[in-house]
């Protein structure tokens, strides 16, 4: 069943993840050798992409097939099965053990290993989604080579979706960390904040991780109260965005709050301010007189701002 299109980068994956194939190594080996199979390569968590002087202008992924890279892939390299796209297999392989793979045949002159966080907004949406899936898995494997139960080395299993401990028989699975990201609104005004690491002209929505035993709504309300001193009374879910840096799922919400008095936590934010709908529209269009900026369109924060500012949000919060 086709879902409604998500406006955020790294969403809208075109693959059938085909979990039924993960426990069939012989079938996966056959698929990997097929000439129609496409393989994404990663080096130190950077995917192999087309050449461009500016990573934000990269337009395509350099997919390879198993035969052409058979001699390139190091022994024991992490391999993950992404899924089936229109019946054709997609894999990803980590070749970080190679010192300069972009200069090594058969990759030499074909592309570059570039930051997915920067290129994700200009890659084809389906390709960006598949790379996000692969990157999160490869990153997880790099961080979980030892058993959290007994400390023994673990082994990759289930086509990259599991690690097993041969010592204590524990099984380990990739995790996703839920984080809420929310635009607080009151009447015709929206609350924007600036992290201490951001430039003075850059403003965004507030955000924070969901804590154990907490609902999404409770996390939204807690973060708004902790960071800006405002009290939410209604939370509206909008979209989620996979954010594999390393393994988050950004849960985008709009939150109606009871008042506009702010009490900013200086440990969390450099500043917070209310922005009128008209001024927010100017920011989104890059026309604000003070040259205030928002996150780029690939980000769920931008899409939350745009939905509310252009009155595409739920009728209750327009």
N, C-alpha and C positions, 0 to 999 in steps of 0.2 A: 504494500500500500504506500503510495507516494504521500509524503507529508507536506504541509505548507512550508514554503521556502523560509528558511531562517536567514536574516540579513547579515549575520556575523560571519567573519572568516573562520575557517576550520570546521564549520558545520556543513550540512547537506552532503554527507558521504554517499557516494554512488555504489558502495559495495554491499554485497551479501557477505557477512562475516563468516558464514559457513562453518560454524563451530563443530559441526559433525565431522569435518575433515581433520580437525586438529589432532585427533588420536590415531590417524592413519598415515604413518611416515612414508610408507611405500607409495601411496597415492600422491602425497605432497611432493615426493621426489620426482614422480612422473610429471606432475604439473610444473614444477620448477624447470624441467628440461624442455617444456613445450615452447616452440618458437613464438607462440602468441602471448606467452607470459611476460609481464613487465616487472622489473625489479628496481626498487629505489635504493640508492646507496647513501650511507651516512658515514661521516668522518668526524669524530669528536662532537657528535650530536648535530652536525651541520649536514643538510641534504645536498645532493649533487644536482645543481640547477643550471639553467642556461646562463651564458655570460652576459653581464651588464655592468656598466661602470657604477651604477647606483643600485644597491640591493633592492630598493623599493620599486625598481622598474623591471625586475626579472619577470618574464612572462611564461616560462615553462619549466617543467621538470625534465631532466635527462633520464629517461627510463632505459634500462639495459636488459639484455636477456641472459639466461644462464650460461649459454655456450660461450659468449664473448668475454665473460668475466671469470670463467672457470679457473684460469691460472692466476687471477688477481686476488681472489678471496683467500684470506689467511686461514690456516687450519684452526678450527674451534671458534670461528667468527660467529657472533650472535646473529641468528636469522629469525625473522618473524613472518608469519603468514598474515597478510592484511585482509584478504578475502577474494571474492569473485566479482569482477565488474563485467556485466553482460556475459557471464559465463567464463570469462578469462581470468586466470589467477594473477594476483598481485602480491609481491613479497617485498621485504626490506632487509638489507644486510648491513651490519656495522663493520666497516673496514678500518677502524681507528688504528689497528696495529701497523698499517702501512704509513710510512713517514710522509710522503708527498704524493698521494694518490692522483691528484689532478694533473700531475706531471708524468704519470706512469701510464704506458699503454695498457689497455686500449682507451683510457680516459683522456689522455693528453690532448689538449686543444679543443675538447668538446664542451667544457663547462667549468663551473667553479663550485666549491662547497661554500654555501652562504647561509646566513642566519634566517631561519624560517620565520622568526618573529617579525622581521622586516619585509620579507618577500610574500608573506601570506596574503596580503591584500591585493596583489596583482597576479598571482597564480590562478589558473582555472580553479573554481571553487571545489570541485570534486577532488582534484589533485592535492590541493591544500589540506583537505579533510583527511585524505589517506596518509599524507606525510605527518600530520598531527598525531594520528593514531600510532603510526610506526615510531615516531620520535618518543612518545610517552612510554612505549613498551621498551625500546632500546635503553632509554634513560633508567627505567626501573631495573632492568637486568644489570646495568652497570653498578647500581647502588645496592643490590641484594644478592651478592655472590656468596654470602655466608648465612647460615641458618640463624634466625632470631631466637630459636629455642635452645640450640646446643652449641652454636658457633662453628659447626663443620661446614666445609664448602658445599654449595648446592649445585644442582644440575638443571639445565633448561629442559622443559617438557611442554607438551601440548602446543607445539608450533609457536612457542614464545609466550603463551598465556599462563604459564605456571613454572615454578621452580620446586624441585623435590630435594629433600635432604636424605642422602643414602644412609646417614648415621642414625638419626632418630625417627626417620620416616615421616617427618613433618612435610606438609605441602604449603607452598606460599603462592599467593596470587597478586597480580597487579592491583594497586589501589588508585582511586581517584579522590582528590581532596575537594569537597564542595566549598565554594566561597560565594557569599552574596555580594552583589554589586547593585547599588540602588540609587535612584534619583528621588530625593525627598522633595515633596511639593506642598505648597500652601497657597491656595487661591491661584493667582496668576504668576507665581514666583517659584523658582526651583533652586535648590541648595547645591552649590558646587564647592569643592574643596581642593586644596593643593598640598601634596605631600612635600616633605622637607627636601626631598631629592629632586624635585621638579623646578624648572625655571619660573620666575615670577609671573609670566604671562600665561602659564599653562594651568587650566582648571579642569577638573573631572568630577565624576560622581564619587560617592564614598563607597567603601568596600571592606570586607573582612571575612575571615574563615568561619565556617559553621563549627561550633564546638560540640563535643559529645553530648548526646541526650537533648539536642536542641532542634526545634523545627526551623524551617526557612524563615517563617514570619518572625519567630523569636530572635533569630540571628540578625535580621534586618533591624528590628526595633532596638536590640542591644547595641549594635554597632553605631547606629545613629545617636543613641543616648550617650554612649561612651565618647565618641569622637567629636560630636557637635552640640550635645546637650538638648537635642530636640526629641519629642516624644511622638512616636508613630501610633496611629490608631487603625489604619487600614493598609494592607500590603497587597499589591496586584502583581502576579507573576507575568513576565513578558516573554523572555527567551533565555536559553542557556547557550554558552559558548565554550567548547573545549579549549583549554589553554594549557598546552603541554610544556610548561616552563617552570617546574618539570611535569606536574600531573594534576592540574586543577580543572574543575568544572565551574565556570563563572555563571551564577544564577542571577539573571537580570530581573530586577523588580522596580516598580514605582511604589513609593510609600507616601501616603497622605499623613501629614503631621499636624499636631494641635496648635502650634504657635511658631513664631519666627524668632524668638529670643535664642541667641546662640551662646554656648559655653564651650569653646574649643579646647580640646586637650592638646597642649603643645607637644606632647610626646608622640602624638599621632599625626597631627596636621600642622603645616606652616600657617595656614589660614583657611577660613570658610566664609562664604558670602552668599547672599541671596541674589539671584539674577532673574530679571523679568523675562517673560516669554519673548518679547521683541528683541531684547539684548542677546538672549540665547540664540535666537535665529541669526542674528548678525555674527555671532561667534561661529556658528556652524557653517556659515557662508564665507568665513574668512574676512568679514567686513567690519568687525568691531573697531570703533575709533581708538580704543586703547590697545589694539592688536592682541586681544585675548584669544587664546587658542583652546580647542577641545582635542580629545583623542581622535585619531583618524577613523574613517568610516568602517574599517575592518573590525573595530572594537565594539563590544556590546555596550560600553559606556556611551559612545557616540550614538548608537542606535536608540538607546533609551532617551537621550536628550532630543534626538530628532523626532521620535514618535510623539513625545509630549509637546514639543514646540510647534509641530505641524498638525497637532490635534489628531494624530493617528492612534493615540492611546485609548484604552477602554473609556467608554462614554462617561463613567463615573469620575474620571480624573482629567478630562479634557479642559 
